[in-house]
Amino acid sequence: VDAASSHANEVEEWGEFLHLPNKRFTDFSQIRDEIERETEAKTGKNAGLSAAPINLAIYSPNVLTLTLVDLPGLTKVPVGDQPKDIERQIRDMILKYIGKSNAIILAVTAGNTDLANSDGLKLAREGEPDGVRTIGVLTKIDLMDQGTDVVDILAGRVIPLRLGYVPVVNRGQRDIESKKKISVALKAEHSFFENHPSYRSKAQYCGTPFLARKLNMILMHHIRNTLPEIKAKIGSGLAKYQNELMQLGDPLGEDSSSQRNIILNIITEFTS
């Protein structure tokens, strides 16, 4: 998903799919339906698997410019038309993406589960052992048992990450089915962290908007740090192809007269 900020005077939000060029979706429920249709077209009706991505660009004045890749969670037991080795296939797919040095890894874990059993953190550590590109995202904070919280995780006292953790409260399945608006969900999330006794003192570092800003800053710093290497690679490639081009000789020219002159020069050089 490419999220891009539109101009300030363009209040309209819309989405565009790569497989449906020049078609704007202003109703986000239709975007969800199109994702389901395209997923079924690529994988079949019985939860199959495909490595082919669905490319969606979202334009809105309310988002930061980011490119997100939503990868499937690990499936332990195949169902429907899923291959018997689906767990291995998904692992390979995930490792392919998170192994790229310019990618920031969001290791998503439910806050109401044991962090030590997190598949996301395990895969992130496997794909990026140094842990410099991994940020932990803790979901379902609102579903934790009374009296429990993730304060120790946020403080780095459980499994520390260099980029830290961000707790979020997403819409539940019932909210999605009842078409609860994102704006309403964000207000509810903000209220949860502002009023929770464990998080109110650090509410400014919690929630989806903070996660988006943090990702944007991390990405900017990461690009800045890797830019010299990218520039060197481009320069090296350019020099290589310029050298190959020079070895091909002078261009033939567009008109027949120029081409005849070049051919005569070649014949003269060959016979002299």
Backbone as CSV, one residue per row, in Angstrom:
resi,resn,N_x,N_y,N_z,CA_x,CA_y,CA_z,C_x,C_y,C_z
1,VAL,0.850,-1.181,0.000,0.000,0.000,0.000,0.887,1.232,0.000
2,ASP,0.679,2.114,-0.963,1.373,3.400,-0.989,0.439,4.448,-0.413
3,ALA,0.827,5.055,0.700,0.045,6.132,1.296,0.731,7.446,0.975
4,ALA,0.023,8.335,0.295,0.632,9.598,-0.128,-0.231,10.769,0.308
5,SER,0.416,11.814,0.806,-0.303,13.021,1.203,-0.740,13.777,-0.043
6,SER,-2.026,14.121,-0.111,-2.510,14.941,-1.220,-2.401,16.408,-0.816
7,HIS,-2.660,17.322,-1.758,-2.535,18.747,-1.479,-3.554,19.169,-0.421
8,ALA,-3.204,20.190,0.320,-4.026,20.616,1.450,-5.437,21.005,1.029
9,ASN,-5.588,21.553,-0.189,-6.906,21.985,-0.632,-7.718,20.838,-1.225
10,GLU,-7.150,19.678,-1.308,-7.868,18.508,-1.799,-8.297,17.684,-0.594
11,VAL,-9.527,17.916,-0.150,-9.991,17.247,1.059,-10.466,15.830,0.764
12,GLU,-10.667,15.522,-0.489,-11.169,14.205,-0.861,-10.088,13.144,-0.678
13,GLU,-10.484,11.990,-0.184,-9.592,10.848,-0.050,-9.997,9.805,-1.081
14,TRP,-9.020,9.167,-1.668,-9.348,8.137,-2.636,-8.233,7.103,-2.708
15,GLY,-8.567,5.983,-3.359,-7.595,4.928,-3.570,-7.582,4.508,-5.025
16,GLU,-6.430,4.029,-5.491,-6.287,3.533,-6.861,-5.515,2.220,-6.838
17,PHE,-6.009,1.234,-7.573,-5.337,-0.055,-7.704,-4.514,-0.076,-8.984
18,LEU,-3.366,-0.731,-8.923,-2.519,-0.836,-10.106,-3.205,-1.653,-11.194
19,HIS,-3.999,-2.664,-10.798,-4.659,-3.507,-11.796,-5.926,-2.855,-12.355
20,LEU,-6.319,-1.692,-11.805,-7.460,-0.933,-12.330,-7.027,0.523,-12.534
21,PRO,-6.154,0.766,-13.511,-5.606,2.111,-13.705,-6.688,3.137,-14.035
22,ASN,-6.479,4.348,-13.513,-7.355,5.495,-13.782,-8.754,5.359,-13.183
23,LYS,-8.928,4.389,-12.268,-10.215,4.256,-11.589,-10.036,4.633,-10.128
24,ARG,-10.714,5.677,-9.704,-10.614,6.144,-8.324,-11.721,5.531,-7.467
25,PHE,-11.347,5.086,-6.287,-12.306,4.574,-5.315,-12.400,5.590,-4.176
26,THR,-13.539,6.248,-4.046,-13.733,7.198,-2.950,-14.484,6.563,-1.787
27,ASP,-15.116,5.433,-2.033,-15.795,4.673,-0.985,-14.847,3.570,-0.517
28,PHE,-14.354,3.678,0.712,-13.334,2.746,1.173,-13.890,1.348,1.433
29,SER,-15.196,1.215,1.565,-15.775,-0.123,1.662,-15.649,-0.844,0.320
30,GLN,-15.707,-0.082,-0.783,-15.499,-0.667,-2.107,-14.043,-1.083,-2.295
31,ILE,-13.115,-0.346,-1.683,-11.702,-0.739,-1.723,-11.527,-2.080,-1.032
32,ARG,-12.158,-2.238,0.136,-12.080,-3.510,0.857,-12.664,-4.645,0.022
33,ASP,-13.804,-4.379,-0.632,-14.434,-5.407,-1.473,-13.532,-5.774,-2.652
34,GLU,-12.878,-4.765,-3.249,-11.998,-5.023,-4.392,-10.781,-5.840,-3.962
35,ILE,-10.260,-5.567,-2.773,-9.141,-6.360,-2.251,-9.559,-7.816,-2.098
36,GLU,-10.761,-8.036,-1.578,-11.264,-9.401,-1.412,-11.441,-10.087,-2.763
37,ARG,-11.978,-9.353,-3.752,-12.174,-9.930,-5.085,-10.836,-10.289,-5.731
38,GLU,-9.886,-9.368,-5.652,-8.590,-9.606,-6.284,-7.822,-10.711,-5.558
39,THR,-7.968,-10.777,-4.246,-7.335,-11.856,-3.479,-7.886,-13.206,-3.906
40,GLU,-9.210,-13.274,-4.055,-9.844,-14.520,-4.493,-9.405,-14.882,-5.905
41,ALA,-9.241,-13.862,-6.773,-8.803,-14.119,-8.149,-7.388,-14.675,-8.182
42,LYS,-6.545,-14.233,-7.246,-5.148,-14.669,-7.236,-4.944,-15.979,-6.483
43,THR,-5.758,-16.224,-5.460,-5.504,-17.373,-4.579,-6.588,-18.439,-4.604
44,GLY,-7.737,-18.152,-5.214,-8.834,-19.105,-5.169,-9.758,-18.811,-3.998
45,LYS,-10.844,-19.543,-3.922,-11.869,-19.272,-2.910,-11.566,-19.900,-1.555
46,ASN,-10.629,-20.839,-1.504,-10.403,-21.581,-0.266,-9.078,-21.231,0.403
47,ALA,-8.842,-19.934,0.555,-7.681,-19.447,1.318,-6.360,-19.974,0.790
48,GLY,-6.198,-19.937,-0.545,-4.921,-20.341,-1.130,-3.857,-19.284,-0.886
49,LEU,-2.716,-19.461,-1.537,-1.584,-18.561,-1.309,-1.012,-18.107,-2.644
50,SER,-0.657,-16.838,-2.731,-0.027,-16.296,-3.928,1.001,-15.253,-3.514
51,ALA,2.145,-15.267,-4.199,3.190,-14.274,-3.923,2.962,-12.987,-4.713
52,ALA,1.983,-12.996,-5.623,1.700,-11.803,-6.435,1.036,-10.734,-5.570
53,PRO,1.599,-9.535,-5.503,1.032,-8.489,-4.639,-0.189,-7.820,-5.251
54,ILE,-1.014,-7.235,-4.392,-2.092,-6.347,-4.810,-1.626,-4.936,-4.483
55,ASN,-1.434,-4.119,-5.502,-0.883,-2.776,-5.313,-2.001,-1.746,-5.199
56,LEU,-2.019,-1.049,-4.078,-3.042,-0.046,-3.802,-2.379,1.248,-3.344
57,ALA,-2.760,2.363,-3.944,-2.262,3.678,-3.527,-3.405,4.454,-2.884
58,ILE,-3.161,4.984,-1.686,-4.144,5.785,-0.968,-3.684,7.241,-0.976
59,TYR,-4.564,8.138,-1.396,-4.260,9.570,-1.416,-5.165,10.274,-0.402
60,SER,-4.544,10.994,0.529,-5.316,11.639,1.584,-4.490,12.734,2.246
61,PRO,-5.116,13.825,2.676,-4.390,14.846,3.439,-4.131,14.408,4.871
62,ASN,-4.674,13.256,5.250,-4.574,12.786,6.632,-3.551,11.676,6.822
63,VAL,-2.736,11.411,5.800,-1.742,10.338,5.918,-0.358,10.878,5.589
64,LEU,0.656,10.163,6.065,2.040,10.475,5.725,2.456,9.641,4.522
65,THR,3.506,10.064,3.835,3.968,9.345,2.652,4.782,8.132,3.079
66,LEU,4.197,6.968,2.898,4.836,5.704,3.267,4.424,4.628,2.277
67,THR,5.266,3.629,2.116,4.901,2.430,1.367,4.869,1.267,2.344
68,LEU,3.720,0.629,2.470,3.543,-0.472,3.410,3.321,-1.773,2.657
69,VAL,3.933,-2.841,3.132,3.725,-4.177,2.570,3.068,-5.027,3.649
70,ASP,1.825,-5.415,3.424,1.083,-6.225,4.392,1.316,-7.694,4.070
71,LEU,2.070,-8.374,4.922,2.406,-9.779,4.694,1.489,-10.684,5.511
72,PRO,1.231,-11.900,5.030,0.348,-12.811,5.773,0.995,-13.300,7.056
73,GLY,0.158,-13.608,8.034,0.667,-14.220,9.254,0.976,-15.689,9.004
74,LEU,1.792,-16.264,9.875,2.170,-17.669,9.700,0.963,-18.584,9.900
75,THR,0.782,-19.513,8.989,-0.265,-20.526,9.085,0.382,-21.860,9.422
76,LYS,-0.009,-22.443,10.536,0.608,-23.692,10.985,-0.017,-24.916,10.311
77,VAL,-1.352,-24.883,10.162,-2.073,-26.034,9.606,-2.803,-25.590,8.343
78,PRO,-2.519,-26.205,7.184,-3.185,-25.808,5.936,-4.673,-26.124,5.950
79,VAL,-5.473,-25.233,5.351,-6.912,-25.448,5.219,-7.305,-25.201,3.772
80,GLY,-8.450,-25.752,3.374,-8.937,-25.520,2.019,-7.942,-25.965,0.965
81,ASP,-7.675,-25.065,0.011,-6.746,-25.357,-1.084,-5.297,-25.018,-0.753
82,GLN,-5.024,-24.697,0.489,-3.664,-24.306,0.856,-2.701,-25.480,0.725
83,PRO,-1.486,-25.229,0.230,-0.497,-26.305,0.082,-0.056,-26.842,1.446
84,LYS,0.413,-28.078,1.445,0.822,-28.706,2.707,2.006,-27.999,3.346
85,ASP,2.836,-27.381,2.520,4.013,-26.679,3.053,3.771,-25.175,3.144
86,ILE,2.532,-24.790,3.446,2.183,-23.368,3.444,2.993,-22.581,4.464
87,GLU,3.312,-23.195,5.606,4.099,-22.477,6.615,5.473,-22.097,6.057
88,ARG,6.103,-23.035,5.351,7.418,-22.755,4.764,7.310,-21.680,3.689
89,GLN,6.256,-21.779,2.848,6.084,-20.795,1.776,5.892,-19.381,2.328
90,ILE,5.083,-19.267,3.394,4.855,-17.949,3.990,6.130,-17.427,4.635
91,ARG,6.870,-18.307,5.314,8.137,-17.899,5.928,9.103,-17.372,4.866
92,ASP,9.200,-18.100,3.755,10.102,-17.677,2.674,9.679,-16.320,2.108
93,MET,8.365,-16.129,1.958,7.853,-14.869,1.429,8.184,-13.713,2.377
94,ILE,7.963,-13.928,3.668,8.233,-12.885,4.663,9.714,-12.551,4.704
95,LEU,10.561,-13.588,4.745,12.007,-13.365,4.828,12.539,-12.654,3.586
96,LYS,11.903,-12.899,2.439,12.315,-12.225,1.201,12.138,-10.710,1.332
97,TYR,11.025,-10.292,1.924,10.751,-8.861,2.057,11.557,-8.226,3.185
98,ILE,11.588,-8.871,4.349,12.245,-8.231,5.491,13.761,-8.317,5.402
99,GLY,14.273,-9.142,4.479,15.715,-9.242,4.307,16.308,-8.069,3.545
100,LYS,15.444,-7.244,2.925,15.930,-6.088,2.166,16.430,-5.013,3.127
101,SER,17.627,-4.525,2.876,18.268,-3.594,3.809,17.557,-2.252,3.922
102,ASN,16.724,-1.906,2.936,16.032,-0.614,2.987,14.617,-0.727,3.550
103,ALA,14.275,-1.891,4.124,12.934,-2.108,4.668,12.930,-1.937,6.183
104,ILE,11.873,-1.313,6.698,11.641,-1.229,8.132,10.636,-2.320,8.490
105,ILE,10.953,-3.125,9.493,10.124,-4.277,9.851,9.183,-3.916,10.996
106,LEU,7.887,-4.121,10.786,6.905,-3.972,11.851,6.565,-5.364,12.369
107,ALA,7.114,-5.703,13.533,6.846,-7.009,14.140,5.594,-6.869,15.005
108,VAL,4.466,-7.355,14.485,3.176,-7.167,15.155,2.901,-8.335,16.095
109,THR,2.565,-8.009,17.341,2.268,-9.016,18.358,1.065,-8.556,19.172
110,ALA,0.169,-9.477,19.470,-0.969,-9.147,20.329,-0.475,-8.908,21.753
111,GLY,-0.895,-7.795,22.342,-0.444,-7.452,23.680,-0.933,-8.405,24.750
112,ASN,-2.011,-9.145,24.461,-2.554,-10.070,25.457,-1.993,-11.480,25.304
113,THR,-0.845,-11.618,24.625,-0.163,-12.912,24.501,1.269,-12.775,25.013
114,ASP,1.921,-13.916,25.197,3.297,-13.922,25.691,4.238,-13.445,24.587
115,LEU,4.968,-12.380,24.849,5.866,-11.806,23.845,6.947,-12.793,23.423
116,ALA,7.340,-13.682,24.330,8.396,-14.652,24.026,7.965,-15.639,22.951
117,ASN,6.653,-15.770,22.726,6.137,-16.694,21.712,5.759,-15.983,20.414
118,SER,6.176,-14.735,20.253,5.791,-13.943,19.084,6.469,-14.443,17.813
119,ASP,5.664,-14.897,16.848,6.198,-15.299,15.539,6.806,-14.100,14.821
120,GLY,6.174,-12.919,14.989,6.671,-11.726,14.321,8.075,-11.355,14.765
121,LEU,8.312,-11.362,16.076,9.642,-11.032,16.593,10.667,-12.092,16.217
122,LYS,10.236,-13.355,16.234,11.146,-14.445,15.876,11.598,-14.316,14.423
123,LEU,10.650,-14.057,13.523,10.988,-13.896,12.108,11.823,-12.642,11.873
124,ALA,11.492,-11.565,12.588,12.261,-10.328,12.439,13.711,-10.546,12.844
125,ARG,13.913,-11.283,13.922,15.279,-11.559,14.376,16.008,-12.457,13.381
126,GLU,15.265,-13.362,12.756,15.866,-14.249,11.758,16.241,-13.478,10.491
127,GLY,15.380,-12.564,10.079,15.636,-11.804,8.854,16.559,-10.628,9.053
128,GLU,16.647,-10.154,10.306,17.471,-8.984,10.594,18.047,-9.129,12.004
129,PRO,19.098,-9.931,12.156,19.648,-10.264,13.477,20.109,-9.053,14.289
130,ASP,20.565,-8.000,13.623,21.080,-6.833,14.349,19.980,-6.030,15.033
131,GLY,18.761,-6.158,14.547,17.633,-5.471,15.176,17.605,-3.969,15.001
132,VAL,18.282,-3.449,13.994,18.323,-1.993,13.794,17.160,-1.501,12.934
133,ARG,16.436,-2.421,12.296,15.328,-2.030,11.408,13.984,-2.518,11.914
134,THR,13.930,-3.037,13.135,12.702,-3.653,13.640,12.040,-2.791,14.704
135,ILE,10.750,-2.541,14.517,9.955,-1.844,15.521,8.802,-2.755,15.930
136,GLY,8.566,-2.877,17.223,7.498,-3.735,17.717,6.172,-2.995,17.772
137,VAL,5.121,-3.629,17.288,3.772,-3.057,17.345,2.913,-3.982,18.201
138,LEU,2.365,-3.457,19.278,1.559,-4.240,20.214,0.087,-3.916,20.008
139,THR,-0.691,-4.919,19.610,-2.120,-4.736,19.343,-2.958,-5.319,20.483
140,LYS,-4.274,-5.098,20.407,-5.242,-5.656,21.370,-4.925,-5.261,22.814
141,ILE,-4.386,-4.066,22.990,-4.082,-3.576,24.328,-5.358,-3.450,25.155
142,ASP,-6.460,-3.118,24.491,-7.733,-2.945,25.189,-8.360,-4.265,25.609
143,LEU,-7.816,-5.385,25.137,-8.381,-6.697,25.471,-7.582,-7.419,26.555
144,MET,-6.603,-6.750,27.128,-5.790,-7.373,28.167,-6.584,-7.501,29.464
145,ASP,-6.224,-8.505,30.264,-6.905,-8.717,31.540,-6.743,-7.497,32.444
146,GLN,-7.749,-7.271,33.278,-7.695,-6.138,34.208,-6.467,-6.250,35.110
147,GLY,-5.776,-5.141,35.268,-4.597,-5.126,36.124,-3.306,-5.470,35.414
148,THR,-3.391,-5.808,34.127,-2.185,-6.117,33.343,-1.956,-5.017,32.314
149,ASP,-0.704,-4.850,31.907,-0.374,-3.843,30.910,0.921,-4.238,30.204
150,VAL,1.380,-3.388,29.292,2.606,-3.669,28.536,3.699,-2.657,28.868
151,VAL,3.615,-2.055,30.046,4.576,-1.024,30.438,6.001,-1.562,30.452
152,ASP,6.202,-2.775,30.981,7.550,-3.359,31.019,8.098,-3.585,29.613
153,ILE,7.218,-3.982,28.686,7.646,-4.187,27.292,8.058,-2.854,26.676
154,LEU,7.240,-1.819,26.902,7.540,-0.498,26.343,8.848,0.054,26.896
155,ALA,9.161,-0.302,28.144,10.388,0.186,28.779,11.609,-0.637,28.385
156,GLY,11.403,-1.690,27.571,12.525,-2.508,27.114,13.039,-3.485,28.146
157,ARG,12.182,-3.854,29.112,12.615,-4.762,30.173,12.273,-6.223,29.881
158,VAL,11.634,-6.496,28.734,11.262,-7.882,28.397,12.123,-8.360,27.236
159,ILE,11.803,-7.931,26.027,12.638,-8.198,24.845,12.933,-6.843,24.212
160,PRO,14.069,-6.252,24.518,14.349,-4.893,24.034,14.556,-4.831,22.524
161,LEU,14.064,-3.766,21.930,14.289,-3.470,20.514,14.878,-2.069,20.419
162,ARG,15.818,-1.892,19.507,16.477,-0.597,19.385,15.492,0.506,19.013
163,LEU,14.503,0.169,18.194,13.505,1.159,17.788,12.291,1.170,18.702
164,GLY,12.274,0.274,19.681,11.214,0.273,20.675,9.905,-0.348,20.204
165,TYR,8.867,-0.124,21.018,7.533,-0.659,20.762,6.511,0.477,20.776
166,VAL,5.423,0.273,20.031,4.303,1.217,20.044,3.016,0.422,20.250
167,PRO,2.246,0.721,21.310,0.965,0.041,21.511,-0.146,0.734,20.720
168,VAL,-1.039,-0.046,20.145,-2.156,0.513,19.378,-3.442,-0.218,19.743
169,VAL,-4.562,0.433,19.466,-5.881,-0.182,19.639,-6.586,-0.096,18.293
170,ASN,-6.757,-1.231,17.641,-7.392,-1.270,16.324,-8.881,-1.574,16.437
171,ARG,-9.564,-1.443,15.332,-10.966,-1.859,15.293,-11.057,-3.374,15.409
172,GLY,-12.039,-3.851,16.157,-12.289,-5.282,16.235,-13.139,-5.738,15.060
173,GLN,-13.356,-7.044,14.959,-14.140,-7.574,13.848,-15.559,-7.018,13.851
174,ARG,-16.125,-6.866,15.049,-17.481,-6.311,15.138,-17.507,-4.864,14.640
175,ASP,-16.454,-4.103,14.970,-16.369,-2.715,14.495,-16.288,-2.664,12.976
176,ILE,-15.502,-3.586,12.403,-15.344,-3.623,10.945,-16.664,-3.981,10.273
177,GLU,-17.354,-4.982,10.827,-18.623,-5.422,10.243,-19.696,-4.342,10.358
178,SER,-19.641,-3.561,11.436,-20.614,-2.479,11.613,-20.177,-1.195,10.913
179,LYS,-19.034,-1.288,10.187,-18.502,-0.169,9.402,-18.194,1.059,10.267
180,LYS,-17.579,0.793,11.403,-17.150,1.888,12.276,-16.072,2.694,11.568
181,LYS,-16.242,3.999,11.493,-15.307,4.845,10.762,-13.936,4.872,11.430
182,ILE,-12.896,4.996,10.589,-11.529,5.076,11.096,-11.380,6.273,12.032
183,SER,-11.978,7.403,11.664,-11.866,8.611,12.491,-12.445,8.386,13.878
184,VAL,-13.558,7.667,13.942,-14.180,7.354,15.234,-13.296,6.395,16.026
185,ALA,-12.719,5.411,15.324,-11.833,4.444,15.982,-10.585,5.129,16.533
186,LEU,-10.046,6.103,15.794,-8.856,6.827,16.252,-9.159,7.661,17.494
187,LYS,-10.354,8.258,17.538,-10.749,9.019,18.730,-10.890,8.092,19.933
188,ALA,-11.459,6.908,19.711,-11.611,5.934,20.796,-10.248,5.453,21.282
189,GLU,-9.318,5.248,20.340,-7.961,4.830,20.697,-7.282,5.903,21.540
190,HIS,-7.397,7.160,21.107,-6.796,8.281,21.840,-7.369,8.364,23.254
191,SER,-8.683,8.216,23.367,-9.345,8.270,24.670,-8.880,7.131,25.573
192,PHE,-8.689,5.946,24.996,-8.250,4.788,25.786,-6.902,5.064,26.445
193,PHE,-5.932,5.516,25.665,-4.592,5.742,26.213,-4.554,6.957,27.146
194,GLU,-5.348,7.983,26.852,-5.373,9.179,27.695,-5.965,8.894,29.071
195,ASN,-6.882,7.932,29.140,-7.600,7.670,30.388,-7.146,6.416,31.122
196,HIS,-6.291,5.607,30.500,-5.821,4.382,31.158,-4.744,4.745,32.185
197,PRO,-4.859,4.256,33.413,-3.879,4.624,34.453,-2.446,4.225,34.131
198,SER,-2.252,3.176,33.340,-0.896,2.717,33.020,-0.267,3.500,31.875
199,TYR,-1.103,4.127,31.022,-0.571,4.747,29.809,-0.756,6.261,29.739
200,ARG,-1.576,6.824,30.624,-1.907,8.249,30.479,-0.675,9.154,30.548
201,SER,0.361,8.730,31.295,1.559,9.563,31.404,2.427,9.503,30.152
202,LYS,2.183,8.518,29.305,2.970,8.349,28.079,2.065,8.216,26.858
203,ALA,0.857,8.782,26.953,-0.134,8.633,25.882,0.344,9.215,24.563
204,GLN,1.225,10.236,24.631,1.708,10.850,23.389,2.605,9.914,22.595
205,TYR,3.062,8.826,23.236,3.908,7.840,22.555,3.133,6.557,22.230
206,CYS,1.821,6.647,22.296,0.970,5.482,22.027,0.004,5.802,20.886
207,GLY,-0.487,4.754,20.242,-1.532,4.936,19.248,-1.050,4.971,17.808
208,THR,-2.007,4.816,16.907,-1.725,4.727,15.476,-1.100,5.992,14.887
209,PRO,-1.591,7.204,15.225,-0.954,8.408,14.664,0.519,8.527,15.051
210,PHE,0.854,8.197,16.311,2.261,8.257,16.722,3.083,7.221,15.966
211,LEU,2.509,6.026,15.764,3.208,4.980,15.012,3.517,5.455,13.597
212,ALA,2.550,6.105,12.949,2.759,6.604,11.578,3.871,7.645,11.545
213,ARG,3.854,8.567,12.501,4.902,9.599,12.543,6.267,8.982,12.831
214,LYS,6.299,8.026,13.735,7.558,7.361,14.083,8.124,6.627,12.871
215,LEU,7.264,5.931,12.141,7.706,5.213,10.944,8.243,6.180,9.898
216,ASN,7.556,7.298,9.731,7.999,8.291,8.758,9.380,8.833,9.112
217,MET,9.612,9.123,10.389,10.911,9.627,10.836,11.997,8.564,10.676
218,ILE,11.677,7.315,11.055,12.642,6.219,10.920,13.029,6.040,9.460
219,LEU,12.017,6.084,8.580,12.270,5.909,7.152,13.147,7.038,6.608
220,MET,12.888,8.263,7.036,13.694,9.402,6.587,15.155,9.239,7.016
221,HIS,15.365,8.865,8.277,16.733,8.667,8.769,17.406,7.506,8.049
222,HIS,16.633,6.456,7.799,17.188,5.274,7.136,17.613,5.613,5.710
223,ILE,16.777,6.364,5.004,17.110,6.775,3.632,18.348,7.671,3.638
224,ARG,18.392,8.597,4.607,19.538,9.504,4.707,20.834,8.727,4.940
225,ASN,20.755,7.677,5.769,21.955,6.892,6.084,22.392,6.004,4.927
226,THR,21.424,5.538,4.128,21.760,4.628,3.028,21.963,5.354,1.702
227,LEU,21.680,6.663,1.673,21.782,7.423,0.423,23.185,7.396,-0.184
228,PRO,24.261,7.554,0.612,25.602,7.494,0.009,25.878,6.173,-0.704
229,GLU,25.425,5.072,-0.101,25.630,3.761,-0.731,24.832,3.653,-2.024
230,ILE,23.583,4.131,-1.998,22.744,4.103,-3.197,23.362,4.967,-4.294
231,LYS,23.858,6.149,-3.912,24.487,7.059,-4.873,25.721,6.420,-5.494
232,ALA,26.515,5.717,-4.662,27.723,5.054,-5.165,27.363,3.950,-6.155
233,LYS,26.290,3.185,-5.852,25.856,2.115,-6.753,25.385,2.684,-8.086
234,ILE,24.638,3.783,-8.034,24.158,4.416,-9.269,25.335,4.919,-10.097
235,GLY,26.310,5.565,-9.426,27.489,6.068,-10.128,28.297,4.962,-10.763
236,SER,28.447,3.846,-10.030,29.191,2.701,-10.553,28.491,2.097,-11.764
237,GLY,27.169,1.952,-11.661,26.405,1.399,-12.780,26.436,2.310,-13.990
238,LEU,26.348,3.627,-13.753,26.383,4.590,-14.851,27.723,4.546,-15.584
239,ALA,28.816,4.479,-14.813,30.151,4.415,-15.426,30.318,3.140,-16.244
240,LYS,29.772,2.037,-15.714,29.870,0.748,-16.406,29.169,0.802,-17.760
241,TYR,27.940,1.330,-17.763,27.169,1.354,-19.008,27.698,2.405,-19.989
242,GLN,28.247,3.501,-19.473,28.868,4.484,-20.362,30.089,3.894,-21.053
243,ASN,30.857,3.090,-20.326,32.025,2.423,-20.900,31.604,1.432,-21.982
244,GLU,30.538,0.661,-21.692,30.030,-0.293,-22.684,29.525,0.442,-23.921
245,LEU,28.889,1.593,-23.704,28.367,2.376,-24.823,29.497,2.911,-25.694
246,MET,30.589,3.353,-25.067,31.738,3.864,-25.822,32.379,2.770,-26.654
247,GLN,32.388,1.541,-26.121,32.981,0.420,-26.849,32.172,0.047,-28.081
248,LEU,30.913,0.441,-28.106,30.072,0.156,-29.275,30.396,1.079,-30.444
249,GLY,31.118,2.165,-30.177,31.491,3.087,-31.248,30.514,4.230,-31.395
250,ASP,30.742,5.063,-32.408,29.893,6.227,-32.642,28.509,5.807,-33.116
251,PRO,27.492,6.618,-32.825,26.143,6.312,-33.318,26.072,6.418,-34.834
252,LEU,25.163,5.642,-35.416,25.034,5.623,-36.872,24.418,6.906,-37.420
253,GLY,23.714,7.639,-36.607,23.039,8.834,-37.110,21.648,8.495,-37.603
254,GLU,20.823,9.506,-37.736,19.430,9.269,-38.101,19.212,9.272,-39.617
255,ASP,19.976,10.086,-40.357,19.743,10.153,-41.807,20.698,9.211,-42.539
256,SER,20.336,8.851,-43.763,21.109,7.888,-44.557,22.500,8.409,-44.894
257,SER,22.652,9.728,-45.064,23.954,10.307,-45.398,24.953,10.085,-44.263
258,SER,24.515,10.320,-43.017,25.389,10.108,-41.856,25.769,8.648,-41.732
259,GLN,24.801,7.769,-41.982,25.069,6.338,-41.879,26.084,5.892,-42.935
260,ARG,25.980,6.444,-44.182,26.924,6.087,-45.250,28.335,6.546,-44.891
261,ASN,28.443,7.756,-44.320,29.758,8.275,-43.937,30.421,7.403,-42.875
262,ILE,29.638,6.949,-41.913,30.192,6.095,-40.858,30.650,4.766,-41.433
263,ILE,29.851,4.190,-42.337,30.221,2.911,-42.962,31.501,3.066,-43.777
264,LEU,31.620,4.184,-44.510,32.840,4.439,-45.292,34.055,4.583,-44.382
265,ASN,33.877,5.255,-43.233,34.975,5.405,-42.275,35.420,4.054,-41.729
266,ILE,34.444,3.186,-41.446,34.765,1.853,-40.931,35.543,1.053,-41.973
267,ILE,35.085,1.133,-43.244,35.766,0.407,-44.332,37.187,0.933,-44.510
268,THR,37.335,2.262,-44.438,38.669,2.876,-44.589,39.609,2.412,-43.482
269,GLU,39.114,2.408,-42.224,39.942,1.975,-41.096,40.316,0.499,-41.231
270,PHE,39.371,-0.295,-41.745,39.610,-1.735,-41.865,40.652,-2.048,-42.941
271,THR,40.629,-1.272,-44.053,41.529,-1.565,-45.180,42.890,-0.898,-45.050
272,SER,43.008,0.103,-44.166,44.291,0.819,-44.047,45.275,0.067,-43.149
